[in-house]
Structure formats: structure tokens, C-alpha cells
Amino acid sequence: MASTDQLTFQDPTKRFPVISPPKQDQPEPGLDADLVPQTDRGEESYRGTGRLEGRKALITGADSGIGAAVAIAFAREGADVALNYLPAEEEDARKICELIEEAGRKAVALPGDLAAEGFPEQLVHDAARELGGLDALVNNAGKQIAVQSLEELSADQWETTFEVNIHAMFRITKTALEYLPAGATIVNSTSIQAYKPSEDLIDYAATKAAINNFTKGIAQQLAQRGIRVNAVAPGPIWTPLQVSDGQPKEALPEFGKNTPLGRAGQPTELAPAYVFLTSAESSYVLGETLNVNGGTPSP
């Protein structure tokens, strides 16, 4: 799947085809390499313009989906990138590292589980050491498992979802403040679920609302230090998250078709939002949630 680059005039309803993914299942966390149809992460389409030249970025969940698209875009905009992902996602991560290096930038692979005690803090220290500093943080990693009823939602899943999606974000962000200079940026991945929670994503949606609130609060706190904090709220984006129990299997063929654009989004369509919020051109933007959801009305 490929399109013209993100700078070319084009009809958004036709930039990518309307997909009807077949029912499929992958063990969590899922791989881009095994997804049907494949995603577009900007491998062939994203064109950089030097907007992040010399930046040093840590991106969590950077092996596939949105995180991978952001990593590719950051590298092509001139940034060195440290990628965090689960060890089971090594196949996808190797591909993204290759693309970063093809762009002439440094790729630092830092696999590990954000739910593991002490790992979020160590991740930041390792990224700063390997990159020679840190001035951009993208908190993107997330856990999403659809459960039909509250009675079926286990306490273990509830706690793990919060551990990965919001507790790790707190720990990573707090540790990163040891390194982030004035001019640095933090971009957090929230979701349309923060505003319009699906009945089968109660735990996931709750964490995304928390991320939204955390973003707006910490943005005010860090403004005087010259560190900007913002968020991106994706809508239905086709990623491995959806087929590794993130959506009910029977819902996959219709995924994203209820948006005003009539289709699911591709990960590469998110990347420019993260680039904008990380670049100096958004210097007066703080505490903002940028919705990239195919036109679904949201605050």
C-alpha cells in the first residue's frame, strides 16, 4: 500500500483505499509484518523537510503502527531516534531501525516491557546516553484489549492497561525531565476514546482520558521551563493493535468506515501531527490535543 507524499495536493477520501480487513487474529502485541492488509507507515511516501534537524527523540511503541510512522518521519526530518518496543516485536523494530539508518540518522533499539518495575526509568537513561542527550519524547505505547462486559474485565487487565498506558507515561516523563532542556517537547498519544468511549474498551478509554488530562496539566507546569507538552488523539487507525484483541474479530471488516471520510486512517497520516507538535513551528502550542480521526466531531 503506497500513496503520493504528504506534501502533494490530493483528495483525502481517495489518498488511501477503503479497507475491509478480513477476520484475523494475532497474539498480543501483534506485528505489522503479519497484518492483512499491510499498513502504510510512510516507508515510501513520507518526505522530510528538515524540520527536526539534530533533534534527539525517544519514542515508545515505535516498532509498528503509529509509533513506527512517527519514527520514520522524525528520522526523515533530521532526528536521531531511540525506539522502545516489546521484545516480541523485534521483527518489526529491525525494519524501522533500517529505515531510520537509510535516512542517515542514528537508530537506538531499546526493547523492554513498560510494565516491568524500574524499566521506564532505565529506558530514559539509556536513550539519553545512547543519543547523547534527549530533547523530544513521544509517549505512544499502549495496551488495548476489547472486553464485552465489565464482569469479564479482569482486575489484572485493568491494572496492566493502566500500568502501560498512564503509569509508565508518568514515570518516563518524570525521568526525562532530568535531561530535557528548554525548547524540548513531549507529545503523548491519547485517543478519540477519551471523548467517545466504546463499550468494549472501558479500561483503555479511561486511560486515554487520563492521558489527555495529564497532558494539559503538565503542559502548564512545564511552560515556564520552556518545555512544551501536547497530545495527539487518533481515531480508527489500521494497526496491529486492532487484530491482537484490540477489536472484536467480527468488527474488523467495517473498521473505520463510520468516519466522515468513510475509511480507516493509515499510520503515516498521524506522523505530520507529531512532527508539527515537536518542531519549533508550534512554539506557541501547549496543552493542545490535536485530533486526527477522519472527521469525527470531538472537543
Backbone as CSV, one residue per row, in Angstrom:
resi,resn,N_x,N_y,N_z,CA_x,CA_y,CA_z,C_x,C_y,C_z
1,MET,0.849,-1.185,0.000,0.000,0.000,0.000,0.887,1.238,0.000
2,ALA,0.696,2.124,-0.944,1.529,3.319,-1.025,0.707,4.457,-1.585
3,SER,1.107,5.680,-1.306,0.420,6.845,-1.822,1.459,7.876,-2.207
4,THR,1.001,8.979,-2.801,1.898,10.092,-3.013,2.300,10.657,-1.663
5,ASP,3.346,11.517,-1.643,3.831,12.002,-0.354,2.836,12.954,0.302
6,GLN,3.129,13.266,1.572,2.181,14.028,2.383,2.117,15.492,1.989
7,LEU,2.984,15.939,1.087,3.000,17.331,0.668,2.277,17.549,-0.660
8,THR,1.778,16.492,-1.262,1.123,16.563,-2.563,-0.373,16.814,-2.418
9,PHE,-0.917,17.732,-3.217,-2.356,18.010,-3.218,-3.109,16.748,-3.618
10,GLN,-4.107,16.367,-2.806,-4.835,15.141,-3.088,-6.159,15.101,-2.327
11,ASP,-7.086,14.310,-2.804,-8.390,14.108,-2.188,-8.226,13.161,-1.001
12,PRO,-8.530,13.592,0.240,-8.300,12.722,1.403,-9.173,11.478,1.407
13,THR,-10.308,11.518,0.711,-11.154,10.326,0.671,-10.547,9.240,-0.202
14,LYS,-9.601,9.648,-1.068,-9.019,8.694,-2.015,-7.522,8.492,-1.839
15,ARG,-6.919,9.178,-0.865,-5.476,9.033,-0.685,-5.104,7.583,-0.380
16,PHE,-5.955,6.926,0.419,-5.775,5.508,0.717,-7.078,4.790,0.411
17,PRO,-7.017,3.536,0.017,-8.247,2.804,-0.283,-9.052,2.510,0.977
18,VAL,-10.357,2.385,0.796,-11.212,1.889,1.871,-10.896,0.410,2.051
19,ILE,-10.540,0.017,3.267,-10.157,-1.374,3.503,-11.280,-2.128,4.196
20,SER,-11.368,-3.402,3.926,-12.290,-4.311,4.622,-11.461,-5.467,5.155
21,PRO,-10.755,-5.251,6.256,-9.839,-6.279,6.762,-10.558,-7.590,7.040
22,PRO,-10.004,-8.700,6.606,-10.619,-9.987,6.941,-10.497,-10.258,8.434
23,LYS,-11.388,-11.093,8.952,-11.258,-11.516,10.341,-9.921,-12.214,10.509
24,GLN,-9.171,-11.806,11.495,-7.834,-12.359,11.711,-7.466,-12.190,13.163
25,ASP,-6.485,-12.943,13.590,-6.091,-12.892,14.984,-4.582,-13.034,15.085
26,GLN,-3.983,-12.177,15.909,-2.568,-12.300,16.248,-2.448,-12.298,17.759
27,PRO,-1.480,-13.014,18.302,-1.241,-12.907,19.738,-0.752,-11.506,20.066
28,GLU,-1.168,-11.012,21.222,-0.693,-9.703,21.661,0.830,-9.712,21.778
29,PRO,1.555,-8.700,21.305,1.093,-7.385,20.887,0.803,-7.236,19.391
30,GLY,1.081,-8.231,18.568,0.802,-8.146,17.139,1.971,-7.553,16.368
31,LEU,2.058,-7.949,15.093,3.152,-7.495,14.233,2.611,-6.875,12.954
32,ASP,3.212,-5.772,12.540,2.897,-5.191,11.239,3.200,-6.187,10.128
33,ALA,4.269,-6.970,10.301,4.709,-7.900,9.262,3.635,-8.925,8.912
34,ASP,2.731,-9.238,9.855,1.717,-10.267,9.642,0.317,-9.700,9.405
35,LEU,0.203,-8.385,9.316,-1.101,-7.746,9.214,-1.646,-7.814,7.784
36,VAL,-2.954,-8.053,7.658,-3.627,-8.102,6.356,-4.838,-7.166,6.380
37,PRO,-4.869,-6.127,5.513,-3.797,-5.718,4.604,-2.679,-5.005,5.360
38,GLN,-1.566,-4.805,4.698,-0.439,-4.114,5.304,-0.778,-2.647,5.550
39,THR,-0.100,-2.044,6.522,-0.284,-0.626,6.808,0.670,0.209,5.963
40,ASP,0.385,1.488,5.891,1.325,2.444,5.299,1.884,3.288,6.425
41,ARG,3.145,3.109,6.712,3.816,3.855,7.774,4.699,4.962,7.211
42,GLY,4.551,5.225,5.911,5.331,6.280,5.282,6.643,5.808,4.719
43,GLU,6.837,4.485,4.664,8.114,3.943,4.166,8.457,4.497,2.783
44,GLU,7.457,4.581,1.913,7.692,5.050,0.546,7.149,6.451,0.309
45,SER,6.326,6.952,1.230,5.622,8.205,0.934,6.049,9.407,1.754
46,TYR,6.602,9.213,2.956,6.876,10.389,3.793,8.118,11.116,3.291
47,ARG,7.972,12.418,3.046,9.084,13.241,2.561,9.443,14.275,3.616
48,GLY,10.676,14.240,4.088,11.125,15.168,5.110,11.566,16.503,4.545
49,THR,11.516,17.537,5.415,11.918,18.887,5.009,12.862,19.533,6.015
50,GLY,13.502,18.718,6.878,14.485,19.247,7.818,13.905,19.922,9.041
51,ARG,12.670,19.638,9.374,12.010,20.338,10.477,12.496,19.909,11.855
52,LEU,13.165,18.759,11.966,13.670,18.284,13.264,15.177,18.039,13.212
53,GLU,15.861,18.808,12.429,17.298,18.613,12.237,18.052,18.646,13.558
54,GLY,18.796,17.551,13.838,19.631,17.482,15.029,18.908,17.127,16.310
55,ARG,17.618,16.856,16.244,16.881,16.518,17.464,17.191,15.091,17.909
56,LYS,16.948,14.831,19.189,17.222,13.520,19.798,15.938,13.052,20.471
57,ALA,15.309,12.022,19.895,13.961,11.644,20.298,13.885,10.229,20.843
58,LEU,13.078,10.059,21.897,12.700,8.743,22.406,11.231,8.531,22.077
59,ILE,10.919,7.417,21.405,9.544,7.095,21.023,9.209,5.716,21.569
60,THR,8.153,5.619,22.354,7.721,4.308,22.850,6.697,3.714,21.878
61,GLY,6.644,2.392,21.837,5.761,1.739,20.885,6.135,2.072,19.457
62,ALA,7.440,2.105,19.164,7.934,2.629,17.893,8.184,1.569,16.833
63,ASP,7.837,0.331,17.113,8.133,-0.747,16.163,7.095,-0.879,15.077
64,SER,5.847,-0.466,15.348,4.767,-0.700,14.399,3.740,0.414,14.505
65,GLY,2.785,0.395,13.582,1.679,1.324,13.652,2.087,2.778,13.714
66,ILE,1.387,3.535,14.563,1.613,4.980,14.661,3.036,5.296,15.099
67,GLY,3.539,4.583,16.108,4.890,4.845,16.595,5.941,4.655,15.530
68,ALA,5.772,3.620,14.699,6.713,3.379,13.613,6.660,4.499,12.588
69,ALA,5.454,4.950,12.253,5.305,6.044,11.303,5.959,7.319,11.830
70,VAL,5.803,7.570,13.121,6.420,8.752,13.727,7.946,8.629,13.702
71,ALA,8.458,7.439,13.996,9.912,7.232,13.979,10.479,7.474,12.582
72,ILE,9.816,6.965,11.560,10.266,7.179,10.178,10.244,8.664,9.836
73,ALA,9.144,9.326,10.177,9.021,10.752,9.876,10.074,11.572,10.616
74,PHE,10.283,11.281,11.896,11.280,12.026,12.665,12.662,11.884,12.033
75,ALA,13.021,10.666,11.634,14.332,10.449,11.027,14.463,11.226,9.721
76,ARG,13.435,11.198,8.916,13.492,11.904,7.630,13.425,13.413,7.794
77,GLU,12.988,13.861,8.974,13.030,15.291,9.287,14.344,15.682,9.957
78,GLY,15.236,14.701,10.195,16.567,15.019,10.697,16.872,14.631,12.114
79,ALA,16.004,13.851,12.773,16.219,13.479,14.178,16.844,12.102,14.310
80,ASP,17.662,11.927,15.346,18.088,10.593,15.777,16.998,10.044,16.683
81,VAL,16.792,8.718,16.645,15.631,8.142,17.317,16.004,6.919,18.151
82,ALA,15.568,6.917,19.411,15.625,5.727,20.257,14.235,5.114,20.262
83,LEU,14.150,3.821,19.947,12.879,3.133,19.826,12.685,2.163,20.976
84,ASN,11.547,2.261,21.650,11.168,1.265,22.636,10.044,0.397,22.089
85,TYR,10.089,-0.888,22.408,9.091,-1.851,21.948,9.248,-3.110,22.784
86,LEU,8.275,-3.997,22.709,8.366,-5.267,23.410,9.320,-6.210,22.676
87,PRO,10.059,-7.066,23.387,10.980,-7.995,22.718,10.302,-8.833,21.630
88,ALA,9.028,-9.179,21.804,8.308,-9.974,20.808,8.109,-9.232,19.497
89,GLU,8.349,-7.916,19.499,8.146,-7.095,18.301,9.453,-6.813,17.555
90,GLU,10.485,-7.607,17.831,11.816,-7.367,17.267,11.803,-7.333,15.740
91,GLU,11.017,-8.196,15.107,10.992,-8.238,13.637,10.565,-6.895,13.051
92,ASP,9.486,-6.342,13.579,9.038,-5.030,13.111,10.056,-3.949,13.435
93,ALA,10.615,-3.995,14.636,11.555,-2.959,15.076,12.802,-2.914,14.202
94,ARG,13.300,-4.079,13.802,14.502,-4.110,12.945,14.256,-3.368,11.638
95,LYS,13.064,-3.545,11.079,12.724,-2.864,9.836,12.722,-1.352,10.019
96,ILE,12.160,-0.870,11.094,12.100,0.571,11.339,13.505,1.128,11.586
97,CYS,14.328,0.381,12.309,15.719,0.818,12.511,16.446,0.957,11.179
98,GLU,16.216,0.012,10.277,16.846,0.078,8.947,16.408,1.332,8.199
99,LEU,15.132,1.667,8.280,14.627,2.848,7.581,15.191,4.132,8.181
100,ILE,15.353,4.162,9.498,15.955,5.337,10.149,17.391,5.510,9.678
101,GLU,18.131,4.420,9.643,19.530,4.484,9.209,19.645,4.829,7.730
102,GLU,18.704,4.361,6.908,18.701,4.734,5.492,18.496,6.238,5.314
103,ALA,17.832,6.857,6.286,17.630,8.307,6.247,18.861,9.060,6.740
104,GLY,19.910,8.313,7.119,21.144,8.940,7.577,21.145,9.333,9.035
105,ARG,20.231,8.778,9.806,20.135,9.122,11.214,20.452,7.909,12.084
106,LYS,20.684,8.159,13.354,21.007,7.100,14.303,19.746,6.458,14.840
107,ALA,19.725,5.120,14.881,18.626,4.365,15.470,19.148,3.592,16.674
108,VAL,18.482,3.746,17.810,18.863,3.049,19.033,17.701,2.158,19.446
109,ALA,17.901,0.851,19.405,16.853,-0.100,19.762,16.895,-0.383,21.263
110,LEU,15.770,-0.155,21.941,15.703,-0.334,23.394,14.470,-1.165,23.759
111,PRO,14.518,-2.477,23.497,13.364,-3.322,23.809,13.159,-3.469,25.311
112,GLY,11.897,-3.655,25.687,11.583,-3.871,27.100,10.131,-3.582,27.381
113,ASP,9.639,-4.127,28.487,8.240,-4.020,28.870,8.033,-2.824,29.798
114,LEU,7.208,-1.876,29.385,6.972,-0.685,30.191,6.255,-0.998,31.505
115,ALA,5.663,-2.192,31.602,5.002,-2.587,32.846,5.968,-3.180,33.859
116,ALA,7.215,-3.421,33.453,8.209,-4.021,34.349,8.759,-2.974,35.314
117,GLU,8.857,-3.345,36.564,9.332,-2.409,37.583,10.725,-1.882,37.244
118,GLY,10.865,-0.572,37.251,12.150,0.070,37.018,12.505,0.270,35.558
119,PHE,11.808,-0.406,34.644,12.197,-0.286,33.234,11.905,1.090,32.640
120,PRO,10.752,1.719,32.901,10.512,3.032,32.298,11.615,4.045,32.608
121,GLU,12.072,4.054,33.851,13.143,4.981,34.224,14.452,4.621,33.514
122,GLN,14.783,3.325,33.486,16.017,2.898,32.841,15.991,3.192,31.342
123,LEU,14.837,3.066,30.744,14.675,3.349,29.320,15.115,4.777,29.004
124,VAL,14.685,5.713,29.805,15.038,7.117,29.567,16.538,7.327,29.719
125,HIS,17.121,6.767,30.778,18.567,6.921,30.987,19.347,6.324,29.810
126,ASP,18.922,5.159,29.333,19.618,4.502,28.226,19.483,5.315,26.941
127,ALA,18.298,5.850,26.697,18.080,6.643,25.487,18.951,7.898,25.496
128,ALA,18.981,8.590,26.628,19.778,9.815,26.722,21.271,9.517,26.556
129,ARG,21.710,8.403,27.122,23.122,8.032,26.993,23.480,7.712,25.538
130,GLU,22.664,6.901,24.895,22.968,6.468,23.530,22.799,7.573,22.502
131,LEU,21.878,8.493,22.748,21.653,9.590,21.806,22.538,10.797,22.095
132,GLY,23.182,10.795,23.255,23.979,11.959,23.625,23.120,13.118,24.087
133,GLY,21.983,12.784,24.690,21.045,13.799,25.157,19.639,13.411,24.773
134,LEU,18.676,14.253,25.147,17.270,13.984,24.842,16.530,15.317,24.799
135,ASP,15.849,15.584,23.684,15.077,16.820,23.599,13.695,16.622,22.983
136,ALA,13.322,15.364,22.760,11.975,15.074,22.255,11.526,13.733,22.810
137,LEU,10.329,13.708,23.353,9.761,12.484,23.911,8.379,12.270,23.317
138,VAL,8.149,11.068,22.794,6.826,10.695,22.303,6.359,9.481,23.097
139,ASN,5.392,9.698,23.982,4.796,8.615,24.772,3.650,8.016,23.962
140,ASN,3.931,6.947,23.238,2.964,6.395,22.301,2.508,4.981,22.633
141,ALA,3.299,4.206,23.344,2.962,2.804,23.600,1.616,2.684,24.300
142,GLY,0.850,1.670,23.914,-0.455,1.484,24.533,-0.916,0.043,24.498
143,LYS,-1.727,-0.309,25.468,-2.338,-1.638,25.550,-3.837,-1.484,25.364
144,GLN,-4.414,-2.272,24.443,-5.849,-2.211,24.166,-6.382,-3.619,23.929
145,ILE,-7.258,-4.062,24.805,-7.893,-5.372,24.683,-9.401,-5.186,24.846
146,ALA,-10.153,-5.545,23.824,-11.613,-5.404,23.883,-12.225,-6.479,24.779
147,VAL,-13.127,-6.055,25.645,-13.847,-6.964,26.543,-15.315,-6.551,26.532
148,GLN,-16.196,-7.509,26.321,-17.594,-7.189,26.064,-18.361,-6.679,27.277
149,SER,-18.015,-7.133,28.483,-18.770,-6.706,29.662,-17.828,-6.435,30.831
150,LEU,-18.302,-5.613,31.747,-17.491,-5.281,32.916,-17.210,-6.524,33.751
151,GLU,-18.167,-7.449,33.781,-17.965,-8.681,34.539,-16.805,-9.500,33.981
152,GLU,-16.565,-9.398,32.680,-15.479,-10.145,32.043,-14.135,-9.422,32.118
153,LEU,-14.151,-8.137,32.474,-12.916,-7.357,32.555,-12.200,-7.686,33.864
154,SER,-11.075,-8.370,33.751,-10.370,-8.813,34.956,-9.619,-7.658,35.614
155,ALA,-9.411,-7.793,36.906,-8.627,-6.806,37.635,-7.203,-6.743,37.097
156,ASP,-6.683,-7.899,36.674,-5.326,-7.932,36.125,-5.233,-7.122,34.836
157,GLN,-6.222,-7.281,33.940,-6.183,-6.495,32.704,-6.325,-5.011,33.000
158,TRP,-7.243,-4.668,33.888,-7.430,-3.262,34.267,-6.118,-2.653,34.759
159,GLU,-5.451,-3.346,35.660,-4.212,-2.817,36.242,-3.089,-2.744,35.215
160,THR,-2.978,-3.761,34.337,-1.912,-3.751,33.341,-2.131,-2.656,32.306
161,THR,-3.378,-2.447,31.907,-3.674,-1.377,30.957,-3.282,-0.021,31.528
162,PHE,-3.607,0.208,32.788,-3.215,1.469,33.422,-1.707,1.551,33.597
163,GLU,-1.068,0.431,33.910,0.386,0.427,34.103,1.107,0.837,32.830
164,VAL,0.693,0.256,31.705,1.354,0.542,30.429,0.980,1.920,29.894
165,ASN,-0.316,2.240,29.932,-0.796,3.427,29.225,-0.597,4.740,29.967
166,ILE,-0.691,4.731,31.295,-0.587,6.001,32.025,0.486,6.003,33.105
167,HIS,0.631,4.898,33.867,1.657,4.894,34.908,3.056,4.973,34.304
168,ALA,3.313,4.220,33.237,4.628,4.271,32.584,4.878,5.650,31.996
169,MET,3.832,6.273,31.456,3.981,7.629,30.915,4.434,8.605,31.990
170,PHE,3.831,8.496,33.164,4.235,9.333,34.294,5.707,9.104,34.634
171,ARG,6.108,7.830,34.734,7.478,7.514,35.128,8.488,7.962,34.067
172,ILE,8.163,7.735,32.811,9.060,8.147,31.720,9.190,9.660,31.680
173,THR,8.068,10.356,31.763,8.096,11.818,31.681,8.855,12.418,32.863
174,LYS,8.598,11.908,34.053,9.294,12.426,35.234,10.804,12.234,35.118
175,THR,11.226,11.068,34.651,12.661,10.803,34.490,13.258,11.648,33.380
176,ALA,12.498,11.840,32.310,13.007,12.613,31.173,13.312,14.053,31.549
177,LEU,12.660,14.579,32.578,12.906,15.963,32.976,14.331,16.170,33.471
178,GLU,15.020,15.104,33.793,16.439,15.216,34.149,17.275,15.631,32.947
179,TYR,16.751,15.403,31.745,17.529,15.623,30.518,16.956,16.699,29.598
180,LEU,15.657,16.909,29.621,15.031,17.783,28.632,15.403,19.250,28.868
181,PRO,16.003,19.921,27.884,16.348,21.336,28.028,15.186,22.225,27.600
182,ALA,15.323,23.510,27.817,14.353,24.457,27.268,14.312,24.287,25.758
183,GLY,13.116,24.271,25.204,12.945,24.014,23.778,12.547,22.582,23.480
184,ALA,12.671,21.716,24.489,12.304,20.309,24.305,10.786,20.156,24.241
185,THR,10.360,18.997,23.753,8.929,18.744,23.587,8.552,17.350,24.067
186,ILE,7.308,17.236,24.500,6.706,15.950,24.852,5.383,15.862,24.098
187,VAL,5.173,14.750,23.402,3.900,14.520,22.721,3.363,13.166,23.179
188,ASN,2.145,13.169,23.703,1.515,11.961,24.218,0.408,11.483,23.283
189,SER,0.275,10.187,23.133,-0.797,9.626,22.311,-2.019,9.347,23.177
190,THR,-3.085,10.107,22.937,-4.357,9.833,23.578,-5.251,9.174,22.530
191,SER,-6.536,9.478,22.444,-7.409,8.771,21.500,-8.781,9.417,21.448
192,ILE,-9.504,9.201,20.365,-10.916,9.555,20.306,-11.675,8.871,21.442
193,GLN,-11.115,7.748,21.937,-11.740,7.034,23.048,-11.801,7.873,24.325
194,ALA,-10.967,8.891,24.426,-11.018,9.777,25.591,-12.322,10.556,25.633
195,TYR,-12.935,10.773,24.460,-14.170,11.546,24.363,-15.398,10.677,24.068
196,LYS,-15.187,9.614,23.278,-16.291,8.750,22.858,-15.925,7.305,23.160
197,PRO,-15.983,6.905,24.431,-15.530,5.553,24.797,-16.424,4.467,24.232
198,SER,-15.802,3.462,23.651,-16.537,2.285,23.191,-16.881,1.415,24.388
199,GLU,-18.029,0.765,24.319,-18.483,-0.010,25.467,-17.608,-1.215,25.751
200,ASP,-16.812,-1.669,24.768,-15.940,-2.823,24.987,-14.489,-2.428,25.244
201,LEU,-14.226,-1.108,25.442,-12.858,-0.629,25.699,-12.836,0.252,26.955
202,ILE,-13.526,-0.191,28.006,-13.690,0.627,29.202,-12.353,1.002,29.832
203,ASP,-11.466,0.026,30.014,-10.181,0.313,30.660,-9.293,1.171,29.777
204,TYR,-9.216,0.831,28.493,-8.395,1.589,27.540,-8.868,3.035,27.462
205,ALA,-10.175,3.236,27.289,-10.710,4.584,27.155,-10.443,5.418,28.404
206,ALA,-10.554,4.802,29.572,-10.294,5.523,30.816,-8.850,6.016,30.879
207,THR,-7.910,5.191,30.426,-6.512,5.633,30.432,-6.289,6.769,29.446
208,LYS,-6.984,6.736,28.313,-6.791,7.786,27.315,-7.342,9.120,27.798
209,ALA,-8.436,9.079,28.557,-8.932,10.309,29.178,-7.922,10.832,30.199
210,ALA,-7.310,9.921,30.953,-6.295,10.317,31.930,-5.086,10.950,31.238
211,ILE,-4.688,10.387,30.094,-3.554,10.941,29.344,-3.861,12.355,28.886
212,ASN,-5.085,12.569,28.427,-5.489,13.899,27.979,-5.350,14.905,29.108
213,ASN,-5.833,14.531,30.271,-5.797,15.414,31.425,-4.365,15.637,31.908
214,PHE,-3.580,14.554,31.951,-2.167,14.653,32.341,-1.432,15.621,31.420
215,THR,-1.706,15.515,30.127,-1.047,16.379,29.143,-1.331,17.843,29.414
216,LYS,-2.589,18.171,29.634,-2.959,19.569,29.834,-2.428,20.122,31.154
217,GLY,-2.384,19.279,32.178,-1.860,19.726,33.460,-0.361,19.947,33.438
218,ILE,0.363,18.952,32.917,1.823,19.054,32.919,2.307,20.123,31.947
219,ALA,1.524,20.410,30.904,1.893,21.476,29.966,1.959,22.818,30.681
220,GLN,1.023,23.072,31.587,1.038,24.324,32.338,2.225,24.368,33.298
221,GLN,2.515,23.231,33.906,3.604,23.185,34.881,4.972,23.410,34.237
222,LEU,5.154,22.877,33.031,6.472,22.927,32.392,6.665,24.118,31.459
223,ALA,5.615,24.898,31.251,5.708,26.013,30.303,6.824,26.983,30.655
224,GLN,6.948,27.327,31.935,7.964,28.296,32.340,9.388,27.750,32.196
225,ARG,9.505,26.439,32.061,10.820,25.835,31.833,11.132,25.742,30.345
226,GLY,10.199,26.193,29.510,10.425,26.170,28.069,10.231,24.798,27.450
227,ILE,9.539,23.911,28.165,9.263,22.562,27.656,7.783,22.501,27.293
228,ARG,7.501,22.191,26.043,6.117,22.146,25.576,5.574,20.715,25.602
229,VAL,4.335,20.568,26.073,3.677,19.268,26.161,2.346,19.344,25.427
230,ASN,2.124,18.403,24.517,0.885,18.330,23.755,0.501,16.866,23.560
231,ALA,-0.634,16.645,22.920,-1.099,15.283,22.659,-1.700,15.185,21.267
232,VAL,-1.727,13.968,20.752,-2.420,13.648,19.507,-3.476,12.605,19.836
233,ALA,-4.685,12.812,19.306,-5.800,11.889,19.561,-6.204,11.208,18.257
234,PRO,-5.660,10.023,17.991,-6.031,9.304,16.769,-7.468,8.782,16.846
235,GLY,-8.070,8.629,15.672,-9.332,7.916,15.538,-9.039,6.480,15.175
236,PRO,-9.866,5.852,14.332,-9.633,4.456,13.942,-8.483,4.346,12.937
237,ILE,-7.340,3.918,13.411,-6.140,3.794,12.586,-5.806,2.309,12.458
238,TRP,-5.537,1.872,11.247,-5.275,0.457,10.982,-3.869,0.103,11.442
239,THR,-3.772,-0.677,12.528,-2.501,-1.086,13.118,-2.639,-2.502,13.679
240,PRO,-1.533,-3.154,14.054,-1.614,-4.483,14.667,-2.400,-4.509,15.973
241,LEU,-2.559,-3.355,16.611,-3.330,-3.285,17.849,-4.750,-3.808,17.643
242,GLN,-5.280,-3.573,16.435,-6.685,-3.930,16.187,-6.900,-5.446,16.095
243,VAL,-5.911,-6.177,15.589,-6.099,-7.618,15.363,-5.562,-8.473,16.507
244,SER,-4.885,-7.845,17.467,-4.395,-8.591,18.636,-5.332,-8.344,19.813
245,ASP,-6.634,-8.545,19.541,-7.720,-8.414,20.507,-8.088,-6.982,20.844
246,GLY,-7.584,-6.011,20.051,-7.970,-4.619,20.272,-9.372,-4.320,19.788
247,GLN,-9.871,-5.142,18.849,-11.232,-5.018,18.340,-11.868,-6.406,18.317
248,PRO,-13.191,-6.491,18.445,-13.848,-7.778,18.223,-13.593,-8.229,16.782
249,LYS,-13.321,-9.506,16.571,-12.949,-10.000,15.245,-14.026,-9.712,14.209
250,GLU,-15.296,-9.838,14.610,-16.380,-9.640,13.668,-16.511,-8.180,13.231
251,ALA,-15.892,-7.255,13.978,-15.972,-5.836,13.637,-14.895,-5.398,12.660
252,LEU,-13.882,-6.214,12.449,-12.745,-5.801,11.624,-13.121,-5.400,10.199
253,PRO,-13.986,-6.138,9.484,-14.288,-5.750,8.098,-14.878,-4.348,7.944
254,GLU,-15.516,-3.829,8.992,-16.121,-2.496,8.928,-15.292,-1.434,9.640
255,PHE,-14.068,-1.792,10.048,-13.250,-0.897,10.864,-13.017,0.447,10.163
256,GLY,-13.391,1.535,10.829,-13.144,2.882,10.349,-14.117,3.416,9.326
257,LYS,-15.047,2.611,8.862,-15.954,3.056,7.802,-17.026,4.018,8.298
258,ASN,-17.172,4.164,9.617,-18.184,5.063,10.165,-17.679,6.486,10.340
259,THR,-16.477,6.805,9.889,-15.961,8.168,9.967,-16.515,8.998,8.811
260,PRO,-16.546,10.322,8.921,-16.996,11.148,7.807,-16.216,10.909,6.515
261,LEU,-14.927,10.573,6.617,-14.152,10.260,5.414,-14.467,8.872,4.868
262,GLY,-15.142,8.050,5.669,-15.584,6.747,5.196,-14.539,5.667,5.160
263,ARG,-13.427,5.875,5.832,-12.357,4.872,5.830,-11.532,4.981,7.100
264,ALA,-10.808,3.904,7.405,-9.829,3.933,8.492,-8.614,4.755,8.065
265,GLY,-7.924,5.311,9.027,-6.698,6.036,8.736,-5.508,5.104,8.686
266,GLN,-4.446,5.568,8.032,-3.185,4.849,7.988,-2.183,5.529,8.922
267,PRO,-1.271,4.761,9.522,-0.335,5.349,10.484,0.413,6.574,9.963
268,THR,0.778,6.574,8.683,1.537,7.711,8.152,0.741,9.007,8.179
269,GLU,-0.592,8.908,8.250,-1.406,10.113,8.306,-1.331,10.788,9.672
270,LEU,-0.842,10.078,10.669,-0.650,10.644,12.011,0.687,11.355,12.143
271,ALA,1.691,10.892,11.404,3.062,11.370,11.604,3.209,12.888,11.522
272,PRO,2.582,13.567,10.547,2.763,15.020,10.484,2.280,15.759,11.726
273,ALA,1.283,15.215,12.430,0.810,15.860,13.660,1.901,15.842,14.728
274,TYR,2.571,14.705,14.871,3.660,14.585,15.846,4.855,15.451,15.450
275,VAL,5.135,15.508,14.159,6.234,16.355,13.684,5.932,17.818,13.998
276,PHE,4.723,18.257,13.689,4.340,19.644,13.951,4.478,19.995,15.428
277,LEU,3.966,19.141,16.312,3.991,19.440,17.740,5.391,19.339,18.339
278,THR,6.302,18.664,17.637,7.684,18.547,18.100,8.566,19.648,17.526
279,SER,8.209,20.180,16.378,9.030,21.190,15.714,8.818,22.571,16.331
280,ALA,9.764,23.459,16.070,9.702,24.809,16.626,8.565,25.633,16.036
281,GLU,7.999,25.205,14.907,6.914,25.971,14.302,5.654,25.966,15.165
282,SER,5.559,25.048,16.131,4.409,25.023,17.042,4.780,25.622,18.394
283,SER,5.678,26.613,18.403,6.233,27.135,19.653,5.200,27.777,20.573
284,TYR,4.031,28.159,20.056,3.009,28.776,20.903,1.862,27.811,21.180
285,VAL,2.118,26.521,20.962,1.096,25.495,21.168,1.490,24.645,22.370
286,LEU,0.684,24.710,23.425,0.934,23.936,24.644,-0.399,23.412,25.179
287,GLY,-0.388,22.191,25.697,-1.587,21.635,26.283,-2.679,21.351,25.272
288,GLU,-2.316,21.249,24.015,-3.284,21.020,22.944,-3.438,19.529,22.664
289,THR,-4.662,19.120,22.343,-4.902,17.772,21.842,-5.309,17.897,20.383
290,LEU,-4.465,17.420,19.510,-4.703,17.512,18.070,-5.414,16.243,17.615
291,ASN,-6.663,16.387,17.208,-7.464,15.233,16.805,-7.206,14.879,15.349
292,VAL,-6.841,13.617,15.112,-6.603,13.102,13.764,-7.474,11.867,13.627
293,ASN,-8.738,12.076,13.253,-9.704,10.990,13.397,-10.655,10.826,12.211
294,GLY,-10.339,11.402,11.077,-11.192,11.226,9.910,-12.452,12.059,9.936
295,GLY,-12.514,13.041,10.837,-13.632,13.976,10.855,-14.657,13.777,11.938
296,THR,-14.462,12.838,12.844,-15.414,12.618,13.932,-15.402,13.831,14.863
297,PRO,-16.532,14.476,15.112,-16.559,15.657,15.984,-16.038,15.309,17.381
298,SER,-15.170,16.166,17.893,-14.598,15.945,19.218,-14.171,17.296,19.782
299,PRO,-14.044,17.400,21.108,-13.680,18.697,21.729,-12.317,19.197,21.262
